[in-house]
Amino acid sequence: MTKPDVPGETVTVDLPCGETVRATDLDLGMREFECTCGDAHAVVMDVHPPERFLPEFLVDLLRETVETSSEEMPEFDTPHLLGVVLEEFPEHVAVEDLSDEGDVGYALLWVTTFDSRRLHEVVVELVIELMEHAVSHAEDDATIQEFEQQMVEFDVSSFVDQYRAERDLEADDVYGNA
């Protein structure tokens, strides 16, 4: 949770590892940072596109099929992905609303105990679970079996490696964080 803003005082964010970080130290280009606790933590902001984790066609499909309950965020986006992560791993995610902090350039912030690569895997795994749940409601047994077969053959780690290489996340990040 952020500490109260006092004029001239920097807003800090409590991390899931127990450390704190200044909100102004987490800029838009960051995807991960080395914490004073000794671990690397993934950083996600509401302005980061969901394509950071998933191919555009899949994001489009999720936007078409997932109904959101939020008037502020009527379209499936990064906050929904991180909401699923937060729901599944609450002790591993710190989330902050920094919409009143004009110095940071983003409104919502998530910092995880996972490094950026592991968070990427977690997001993909959770989206697959959502897809499996949706397919399980299909009335076509052949569709269900085909999807299940594809998931048996799907390797999350290999997908993440290939996707990150194709997206070349390291080249996009001026700070060298993935």
Contact map, one row per residue, 1 for C-alpha under 8 A:
1110000000001100000000000000000000000000000000000000000000000000000000000000000000000000000001110000000000000000000000000000000000000000000000000000000000000000000000000000000000
1111000000111100000000000000000000000000000000000000000000000000000000000000000000000000000000010000000000000000000000000000000000000000000000000000000000000000000000000000000000
1111100000111000000000000000000000000000000000000000000000000000000000000000000000000000000000000000000000000000000000000000000000000000000000000000000000000000000000000000000000
0111110000100000000000000000000000000000000000000000000000000000000000000000000000000000000000000000000000000000000000000000000000000000000000000000000000000000000000000000000000
0011111011100000000000000000000000000000000000000000000000000000000000000000000000000000000000000000000000000000000000000000000000000000000000000000000000000000000000000000000000
0001111111000000000000000000000000000000000000000000000000000000000000000000000000000000000000000000000000000000000000000000000000000000000000000000000000000000000000000000000000
0000111110000000000000000000000000000000000000000000000000000000000000000000000000000000000000000000000000000000000000000000000000000000000000000000000000000000000000000000000000
0000011111000000000000000000000000000000000000000000000000000000000000000000000000000000000000000000000000000000000000000000000000000000000000000000000000000000000000000000000000
0000111111100000000000000000000000000000000000000000000000000000000000000000000000000000000000000000000000000000000000000000000000000000000000000000000000000000000000000000000000
0000110111110000000001110000000000000000000000000000000000000000000000000000000000000000000000000000000000000000000000000000000000000000000000000000000000000000000000000000000000
0111100011111000000001110000000000000000000000000000000000000000000000000000000000000000000000000000000000000000000000000000000000000000000000000000000000000000000000000000000000
0110000001111100000111100000000000000000000000000000000000000000000000000000000000000000000000000000000000000000000000000000000000000000000000000000000000000000000000000000000000
1110000000111110000111100000000000000000000000000000000000000000000000000000000000000000000000010000000000000000000000000000000000000000000000000000000000000000000000000000000000
1100000000011111011110000000000000000000000000000000000000000000000000000000000000000000000001000000000000000000000000000000000000000000000000000000000000000000000000000000000000
0000000000001111111110000000000000000000000000000000000000000000000000000000000000000000000011000000000000000011000000000000000000000000000000000000000000000000000000000000000000
0000000000000111111000000000000000000000000000000000000000000000000000000000000000000000001111000000000000000011100000000000000000000000000000000000000000000000000000000000000000
0000000000000011111000000000000000001000000000000000000000000000000000000000000000000000000100000000000000000000100000000000000000000000000000000000000000000000000000000000000000
0000000000000111111100000000000000000000000000000000000000000000000000000000000000000000000000000000000000000000000000000000000000000000000000000000000000000000000000000000000000
0000000000000111111110000000000000111000000000000000000000000000000000000000000000000000000000000000000000000000000000000000000000000000000000000000000000000000000000000000000000
0000000000011110011111000000000000000000000000000000000000000000000000000000000000000000000000000000000000000000000000000000000000000000000000000000000000000000000000000000000000
0000000000011110001111101000000000000000000000000000000000000000000000000000000000000000000000000000000000000000000000000000000000000000000000000000000000000000000000000000000000
0000000001111000000111111100000000000000000000000000000000000000000000000000000000000000000000000000000000000000000000000000000000000000000000000000000000000000000000000000000000
0000000001111000000011111100000000000000000000000000000000000000000000000000000000000000000000000000000100000000000000000000000000000000000000000000000000000000000000000000000000
0000000001100000000001111110000000000000000000000000000000000000000000000000000000000000000000000000001100000000000000000000000000000000000000000000000000000000000000000000000000
0000000000000000000011111110000000000000000000000000000000000000000000000000000000000000000000000000000000000000000000000000000000000000000000000000000000000000000000000000000000
0000000000000000000001111111010000000000001000000000000000000000000000000000000000000000000000000000000100000000000000000000000000000000000000000000000000000000000000000000000000
0000000000000000000000011111110000000000000000000000000000000000000000000000000000000000000000000000000110000000000000000000000000000000000000000000000000000000000000000000000000
0000000000000000000000000111110000000000000010100000000000000000000000000000000000000000000000000000000011000000000000000000000000000000000000000000000000000000000000000000000000
0000000000000000000000000011111000000000000000000000000000000000000000000000000000000000000000000000000000000000000000000000000000000000000000000000000000000000000000000000111000
0000000000000000000000000111111110000000001100000000000000000000000000000000000000000000000000000000000000000000000000000000000000000000000000000000000000000000000000000000101011
0000000000000000000000000000111110000000011100000000000000000000000000000000000000000000000000000000000000000000000100000000000000000000000000000000000000000000000000000000100011
0000000000000000000000000000011111000001111000000000000000000000000000000000000000000000000000000000000000000000001100000000000000000000000000000000000000000000000000000000000011
0000000000000000000000000000011111100001111000000000000000000000000000000000000000000000000000000000000000000000000000000000000000000000000000000000000000000000000000000000000010
0000000000000000000000000000000111110111100000000000000000000000000000000000000000000000000000000000000000000000000000000000000000000000000000000000000000000000000000000000000000
0000000000000000001000000000000011111111100000000000000000000000000000000000000000000000000000000000000000000000000000000000000000000000000000000000000000000000000000000000000000
0000000000000000001000000000000001111110000000000000000000000000000000000000000000000000000000000000000000000000000000000000000000000000000000000000000000000000000000000000000000
0000000000000000101000000000000000111110000000000000000000000000000000000000000000000000000000000000000000000000000000000000000000000000000000000000000000000000000000000000000000
0000000000000000000000000000000001111111000000000000000000000000000000000000000000000000000000000000000000000000000000000000000000000000000000000000000000000000000000000000000000
0000000000000000000000000000000001111111100000000000000000000000000000000000000000000000000000000000000000000000101000000000000000000000000000000000000000000000000000000000000000
0000000000000000000000000000000111100111110000000000000000000000000000000000000000000000000000000000000000000000111100000000000000000000000000000000000000000000000000000000000000
0000000000000000000000000000000111100011111000000000000000000000000000000000000000000000000000000000000000000011111100000000000000000000000000000000000000000000000000000000000000
0000000000000000000000000000001110000001111100000000000000000000000000000000000000000000000000000000000000000011111100100000000000000000000000000000000000000000000000000000000000
0000000000000000000000000100011110000000111110000000000000000000000000000000000000000000000000000000000000001111000100000000000000000000000000000000000000000000000000000000000000
0000000000000000000000000000011000000000011111010000000000000000000000000000000000000000000000000000000000001110000000000000000000000000000000000000000000000000000000000000000000
0000000000000000000000000001000000000000001111110000000000000000000000000000010000000000000000000000000001111100000000000000000000000000000000000000000000000000000000000000000000
0000000000000000000000000000000000000000000111111000000000000000000000000000011000000000000000000000000001111000000000000000000000000000000000000000000000000000000000000000000000
0000000000000000000000000001000000000000000011111000000000000000000000000000010000000000000000000000000001000000000000000000000000000000000000000000000000000000000000000000000000
0000000000000000000000000000000000000000000111111101000000000000000000000000010000000000000000000000000000000000000000000000000000000000000000000000000000000000000000000000000000
0000000000000000000000000000000000000000000001111111000000000000000000000000110000000000000000000000000000000000000000000000000000000000000000000000000000000000000000000000000000
0000000000000000000000000000000000000000000000011111110000100000000000000000110010000000000000000000000000000000000000000000000000000000000000000000000000000000000000000000000000
0000000000000000000000000000000000000000000000001111111100100000000000000000000000000000000000000000000000000000000000000000000000000000000000000000000000000000000000000000000000
0000000000000000000000000000000000000000000000011111110000000000000000000000000000000000000000000000000000000000000000000000000000000000000000000000000000000000000000000000000000
0000000000000000000000000000000000000000000000000111111000000000000000000000000000000000000000000000000000000000000000010011000000000000000000000000000000000000000000000000000000
0000000000000000000000000000000000000000000000000111111101100000000000000000000000000000000000000000000000000000000000000001000000000000000000000000000000000000000000000000000000
0000000000000000000000000000000000000000000000000010111111100000000000000000000000000000000000000000000000000000000000000000000000000000000000000000000000000000001000000000000000
0000000000000000000000000000000000000000000000000010011111110000000000000000000000000000000000000000000000000000000000000000000000000000000000000000000000000000000000000000000000
0000000000000000000000000000000000000000000000000000001111111000000000000000000000000000000000000000000000000000000000000000000000000000000000000000000000000000000000000000000000
0000000000000000000000000000000000000000000000000000011111111100000000000000000000000000000000000000000000000000000000000000000000000000000000000000000000000000000000000000000000
0000000000000000000000000000000000000000000000000110011111111110000000000000000000000000000000000000000000000000000000000000000000000000000000000000000000000000000000000000000000
0000000000000000000000000000000000000000000000000000000111111111000000000000000000000000000000000000000000000000000000000000000000000000000000000000000000000000000000000000000000
0000000000000000000000000000000000000000000000000000000011111111100000000000000000000000000000000000000000000000000000000000000000000000000000000000000000000000000000000000000000
0000000000000000000000000000000000000000000000000000000001111111110000000001000000000000000000000000000000000000000000000000000000000000000000000000000000000000000000000000000000
0000000000000000000000000000000000000000000000000000000000111111111000000011100000000000000000000000000000000000000000000000000000000000000000000000000000000000000000000000000000
0000000000000000000000000000000000000000000000000000000000011111110000000000000000000000000000000000000000000000000000000000000000000000000000000000000000000000000000000000000000
0000000000000000000000000000000000000000000000000000000000001111111000000000000000000000000000000000000000000000000000000000000000000000000000000000000000000000000000000000000000
0000000000000000000000000000000000000000000000000000000000000111111100000001000000000000000000000000000000000000000000000000000000000000000000000000000000000000000000000000000000
0000000000000000000000000000000000000000000000000000000000000010111110000111000000000000000000000000000000000000000000000000000000000000000000000000000000000000000000000000000000
0000000000000000000000000000000000000000000000000000000000000000011111001111000000000000000000000000000000000000000000000000000000000000000000000000000000000000000000000000000000
0000000000000000000000000000000000000000000000000000000000000000001111100100000000000000000000000000000000000000000000000000000000000000000000000000000000000000000000000000000000
0000000000000000000000000000000000000000000000000000000000000000000111111100000000000000000000000000000000000000000000000000000000000000000000000000000000000000000000000000000000
0000000000000000000000000000000000000000000000000000000000000000000011111100000000000000000000000000000000000000000000000000000000000000000000000000000000000000000000000000000000
0000000000000000000000000000000000000000000000000000000000000000000001111100000000000000000000000000000000000000000000000000000000000000000000000000000000000000000000000000000000
0000000000000000000000000000000000000000000000000000000000000000000101111111100000000000000000000000000000000000000000000000000000000000000000000000000000000000000000000000000000
0000000000000000000000000000000000000000000000000000000000000000001111111111000000000000000000000000000000000000000000000000000000000000000000000000000000000000000000000000000000
0000000000000000000000000000000000000000000000000000000000000010001100001111100000000000000000000000000000000000000000000000000000000000000000000000000000000000000000000000000000
0000000000000000000000000000000000000000000000000000000000000110011100001111111100000000000000000000000000000000000000000000000000000000000000000000000000000000000000000000000000
0000000000000000000000000000000000000000000000001100000000000010000000001011111110000000000000000000000000000000000000000000000000000000000000000000000000000000000000000000000000
0000000000000000000000000000000000000000000011111100000000000000000000000001111111000000000000000000000000000000000000000000000000000000000000000000000000000000000000000000000000
0000000000000000000000000000000000000000000001000000000000000000000000000001111111100000000000000000000000010000000000000000000000000000000000000000000000000000000000000000000000
0000000000000000000000000000000000000000000000000000000000000000000000000001111111110000000000000000000000000000000000000000000000000000000000000000000000000000000000000000000000
0000000000000000000000000000000000000000000000000100000000000000000000000000111111111000000000000000000000000000000000000010000000000000000000000000000000000000000000000000000000
0000000000000000000000000000000000000000000000000000000000000000000000000000011111111100000000000000000000000100000000000010000000000000000000000000000000000000000000000000000000
0000000000000000000000000000000000000000000000000000000000000000000000000000001111111110000000000000000000000000000000000000000000000000000000000000000000000000000000000000000000
0000000000000000000000000000000000000000000000000000000000000000000000000000000111111111000000000000000000000000000000000000010000000000000000000000000000000000000000000000000000
0000000000000000000000000000000000000000000000000000000000000000000000000000000011111111110010000000000000000000000000000110010000000000000000000000000000000000000000000000000000
0000000000000000000000000000000000000000000000000000000000000000000000000000000001111111110110000000000000000000000000000000000000000000000000000000000000000000000000000000000000
0000000000000000000000000000000000000000000000000000000000000000000000000000000000111111110000000000000000000000000000000000000000000000000000000000000000000000000000000000000000
0000000000000000000000000000000000000000000000000000000000000000000000000000000000011111110000000000000000000000000000000000000000000000000000000000000000000000000000000000000000
0000000000000000000000000000000000000000000000000000000000000000000000000000000000001111111110000000000000000000000000000000000000000000000000000000000000000000000000000000000000
0000000000000000000000000000000000000000000000000000000000000000000000000000000000001111111111000000000000000000000000000000000000000000000000000000000000000000000000000000000000
0000000000000001000000000000000000000000000000000000000000000000000000000000000000000000111111000000000000000000000000000000000000000000000000000000000000000000000000000000000000
0000000000000001100000000000000000000000000000000000000000000000000000000000000000000100111111000000000000000001110000000000000000000000000000000000000000000000000000000000000000
0000000000000011000000000000000000000000000000000000000000000000000000000000000000001100111111100000000000000111100000000000000000000000000000000000000000000000000000000000000000
1000000000000111000000000000000000000000000000000000000000000000000000000000000000000000011111110000000000001111000000000000000000000000000000000000000000000000000000000000000000
1000000000000000000000000000000000000000000000000000000000000000000000000000000000000000000011111000000000011110000000000000000000000000000000000000000000000000000000000000000000
1100000000001000000000000000000000000000000000000000000000000000000000000000000000000000000001111100000000011100000000000000000000000000000000000000000000000000000000000000000000
0000000000000000000000000000000000000000000000000000000000000000000000000000000000000000000000111111000000111000000000000000000000000000000000000000000000000000000000000000000000
0000000000000000000000000000000000000000000000000000000000000000000000000000000000000000000000011111100101111000000000000000000000000000000000000000000000000000000000000000000000
0000000000000000000000000000000000000000000000000000000000000000000000000000000000000000000000001111110001110000000000000000000000000000000000000000000000000000000000000000000000
0000000000000000000000000000000000000000000000000000000000000000000000000000000000000000000000001111110000100000000000000000000000000000000000000000000000000000000000000000000000
0000000000000000000000000000000000000000000000000000000000000000000000000000000000000000000000000111111110100000000000000000000000000000000000000000000000000000000000000000000000
0000000000000000000000000000000000000000000000000000000000000000000000000000000000000000000000000011111110000000000000000000000000000000000000000000000000000000000000000000000000
0000000000000000000000010000000000000000000000000000000000000000000000000000000000000000000000000000111110000000000000000000000000000000000000000000000000000000000000000000000000
0000000000000000000000110110000000000000000000000000000000000000000000000000000000000000000000000100111111000000000000000000000000000000000000000000000000000000000000000000000000
0000000000000000000000000011000000000000000000000000000000000000000000000000000000000000000000000000111111100000000000000000000000000000000000000000000000000000000000000000000000
0000000000000000000000000001000000000000000011100000000000000000000000000000000000000000000000000110000111111000000000000000000000000000000000000000000000000000000000000000000000
0000000000000000000000000000000000000000000011000000000000000000000000000000000000000000000000001111100011111000000000000000000000000000000000000000000000000000000000000000000000
0000000000000000000000000000000000000000000011000000000000000000000000000000001000000000000000111110000001111100000000000000000000000000000000000000000000000000000000000000000000
0000000000000000000000000000000000000000001111000000000000000000000000000000000000000000000001111100000001111110000000000000000000000000000000000000000000000000000000000000000000
0000000000000000000000000000000000000000001110000000000000000000000000000000000001000000000011110000000000011111000000000000000000000000000000000000000000000000000000000000000000
0000000000000011000000000000000000000000111100000000000000000000000000000000000000000000000011100000000000001111100000000000000000000000000000000000000000000000000000000000000000
0000000000000011000000000000000000000000111000000000000000000000000000000000000000000000000111000000000000000111111000100000000000000000000000000000000000000000000000000000000000
0000000000000001100000000000000000000011110000000000000000000000000000000000000000000000000110000000000000000011111000000000000000000000000000000000000000000000000000000000000000
0000000000000000000000000000000000000001110000000000000000000000000000000000000000000000000100000000000000000001111111100000000000000000000000000000000000000000000000000000000000
0000000000000000000000000000000100000011110000000000000000000000000000000000000000000000000000000000000000000001111111100000000000000000000000000000000000000000000000000000000000
0000000000000000000000000000001100000001111000000000000000000000000000000000000000000000000000000000000000000000011111110000000000000000000000000000000000000000000000000000000001
0000000000000000000000000000000000000000000000000000000000000000000000000000000000000000000000000000000000000000011111111000000000000000000000000000000000000001000000000000000001
0000000000000000000000000000000000000000000000000000000000000000000000000000000000000000000000000000000000000000011111111100000000000000000000000000000000000000000000000000000000
0000000000000000000000000000000000000000010000000000000000000000000000000000000000000000000000000000000000000001011111111110000000000000000000000000000000000000000000000000000000
0000000000000000000000000000000000000000000000000000100000000000000000000000000000000000000000000000000000000000000111111111000000000000000000000000000000000001000000000000000000
0000000000000000000000000000000000000000000000000000000000000000000000000000000000000000000000000000000000000000000011111111100000000000000000000000000000011001000000000000000000
0000000000000000000000000000000000000000000000000000000000000000000000000000000000001000000000000000000000000000000001111111110000000000000000000000000000000000000000000000000000
0000000000000000000000000000000000000000000000000000100000000000000000000000000011001000000000000000000000000000000000111111111000000000000000000000000000000000000000000000000000
0000000000000000000000000000000000000000000000000000110000000000000000000000000000000000000000000000000000000000000000011111111100000000000000000000000000010000000000000000000000
0000000000000000000000000000000000000000000000000000000000000000000000000000000000000000000000000000000000000000000000001111111110000000000000000000000000010000000000000000000000
0000000000000000000000000000000000000000000000000000000000000000000000000000000000011000000000000000000000000000000000000111111111000000000000000000000000000000000000000000000000
0000000000000000000000000000000000000000000000000000000000000000000000000000000000000000000000000000000000000000000000000011111111100000000000000000000000000000000000000000000000
0000000000000000000000000000000000000000000000000000000000000000000000000000000000000000000000000000000000000000000000000001111111110000000000000000000000000000000000000000000000
0000000000000000000000000000000000000000000000000000000000000000000000000000000000000000000000000000000000000000000000000000111111111000000000000000000000000000000000000000000000
0000000000000000000000000000000000000000000000000000000000000000000000000000000000000000000000000000000000000000000000000000011111111100000000000000000000000000000000000000000000
0000000000000000000000000000000000000000000000000000000000000000000000000000000000000000000000000000000000000000000000000000001111111110000000000000000000000000000000000000000000
0000000000000000000000000000000000000000000000000000000000000000000000000000000000000000000000000000000000000000000000000000000111111111000000000011000000000000000000000000000000
0000000000000000000000000000000000000000000000000000000000000000000000000000000000000000000000000000000000000000000000000000000011111111100000000000000000000000000000000000000000
0000000000000000000000000000000000000000000000000000000000000000000000000000000000000000000000000000000000000000000000000000000001111111110000000000000000000000000000000000000000
0000000000000000000000000000000000000000000000000000000000000000000000000000000000000000000000000000000000000000000000000000000000111111110000110010000000000000000000000000000000
0000000000000000000000000000000000000000000000000000000000000000000000000000000000000000000000000000000000000000000000000000000000011111110000010000000000000000000000000000000000
0000000000000000000000000000000000000000000000000000000000000000000000000000000000000000000000000000000000000000000000000000000000001111111000000000000000000000000000000000000000
0000000000000000000000000000000000000000000000000000000000000000000000000000000000000000000000000000000000000000000000000000000000000111111110110000000000000000000000000000000000
0000000000000000000000000000000000000000000000000000000000000000000000000000000000000000000000000000000000000000000000000000000000000000111110000000000000000000000000000000000000
0000000000000000000000000000000000000000000000000000000000000000000000000000000000000000000000000000000000000000000000000000000000000000011111110000000000000000000000000000000000
0000000000000000000000000000000000000000000000000000000000000000000000000000000000000000000000000000000000000000000000000000000000000000011111111000000000000000000000000000000000
0000000000000000000000000000000000000000000000000000000000000000000000000000000000000000000000000000000000000000000000000000000000000000000111111100000000000000000000000000000000
0000000000000000000000000000000000000000000000000000000000000000000000000000000000000000000000000000000000000000000000000000000000000010010111111110000000000000000000000000000000
0000000000000000000000000000000000000000000000000000000000000000000000000000000000000000000000000000000000000000000000000000000000000011010111111111000000000000000000000000000000
0000000000000000000000000000000000000000000000000000000000000000000000000000000000000000000000000000000000000000000000000000000000000000000011111111100000000000000000000000000000
0000000000000000000000000000000000000000000000000000000000000000000000000000000000000000000000000000000000000000000000000000000000000000000001111111110000000000000000000000000000
0000000000000000000000000000000000000000000000000000000000000000000000000000000000000000000000000000000000000000000000000000000000010010000000111111111000000000000000000000000000
0000000000000000000000000000000000000000000000000000000000000000000000000000000000000000000000000000000000000000000000000000000000010000000000011111111100000000000000000000000000
0000000000000000000000000000000000000000000000000000000000000000000000000000000000000000000000000000000000000000000000000000000000000000000000001111111110000000000000000000000000
0000000000000000000000000000000000000000000000000000000000000000000000000000000000000000000000000000000000000000000000000000000000000000000000000111111111000000000000000000000000
0000000000000000000000000000000000000000000000000000000000000000000000000000000000000000000000000000000000000000000000000000000000000000000000000011111111000000000000000000000000
0000000000000000000000000000000000000000000000000000000000000000000000000000000000000000000000000000000000000000000000000000000000000000000000000001111111000000000000000000000000
0000000000000000000000000000000000000000000000000000000000000000000000000000000000000000000000000000000000000000000000000000000000000000000000000000111111100000000000000000000000
0000000000000000000000000000000000000000000000000000000000000000000000000000000000000000000000000000000000000000000000000000000000000000000000000000011111110010000000000000000000
0000000000000000000000000000000000000000000000000000000000000000000000000000000000000000000000000000000000000000000000000000000000000000000000000000000011111110000000000000000000
0000000000000000000000000000000000000000000000000000000000000000000000000000000000000000000000000000000000000000000000001001100000000000000000000000000001111111000000000000000000
0000000000000000000000000000000000000000000000000000000000000000000000000000000000000000000000000000000000000000000000001000000000000000000000000000000000111111100000000000000000
0000000000000000000000000000000000000000000000000000000000000000000000000000000000000000000000000000000000000000000000000000000000000000000000000000000000111111110000000000000000
0000000000000000000000000000000000000000000000000000000000000000000000000000000000000000000000000000000000000000000000000000000000000000000000000000000001111111111000000000000000
0000000000000000000000000000000000000000000000000000000000000000000000000000000000000000000000000000000000000000000010011000000000000000000000000000000000011111111100000000000000
0000000000000000000000000000000000000000000000000000000000000000000000000000000000000000000000000000000000000000000000000000000000000000000000000000000000001111111110000000000000
0000000000000000000000000000000000000000000000000000000000000000000000000000000000000000000000000000000000000000000000000000000000000000000000000000000000000111111111000000000000
0000000000000000000000000000000000000000000000000000001000000000000000000000000000000000000000000000000000000000000000000000000000000000000000000000000000000011111111100000000000
0000000000000000000000000000000000000000000000000000000000000000000000000000000000000000000000000000000000000000000000000000000000000000000000000000000000000001111111111000000000
0000000000000000000000000000000000000000000000000000000000000000000000000000000000000000000000000000000000000000000000000000000000000000000000000000000000000000111111111000000000
0000000000000000000000000000000000000000000000000000000000000000000000000000000000000000000000000000000000000000000000000000000000000000000000000000000000000000011111110000000000
0000000000000000000000000000000000000000000000000000000000000000000000000000000000000000000000000000000000000000000000000000000000000000000000000000000000000000001111111000000000
0000000000000000000000000000000000000000000000000000000000000000000000000000000000000000000000000000000000000000000000000000000000000000000000000000000000000000000111111111000000
0000000000000000000000000000000000000000000000000000000000000000000000000000000000000000000000000000000000000000000000000000000000000000000000000000000000000000000110111111100011
0000000000000000000000000000000000000000000000000000000000000000000000000000000000000000000000000000000000000000000000000000000000000000000000000000000000000000000000011111110111
0000000000000000000000000000000000000000000000000000000000000000000000000000000000000000000000000000000000000000000000000000000000000000000000000000000000000000000000011111110100
0000000000000000000000000000000000000000000000000000000000000000000000000000000000000000000000000000000000000000000000000000000000000000000000000000000000000000000000011111110000
0000000000000000000000000000111000000000000000000000000000000000000000000000000000000000000000000000000000000000000000000000000000000000000000000000000000000000000000001111111111
0000000000000000000000000000100000000000000000000000000000000000000000000000000000000000000000000000000000000000000000000000000000000000000000000000000000000000000000000111111110
0000000000000000000000000000110000000000000000000000000000000000000000000000000000000000000000000000000000000000000000000000000000000000000000000000000000000000000000000000111110
0000000000000000000000000000000000000000000000000000000000000000000000000000000000000000000000000000000000000000000000000000000000000000000000000000000000000000000000000110111111
0000000000000000000000000000011110000000000000000000000000000000000000000000000000000000000000000000000000000000000000000000000000000000000000000000000000000000000000001100111111
0000000000000000000000000000011100000000000000000000000000000000000000000000000000000000000000000000000000000000000110000000000000000000000000000000000000000000000000001100100111
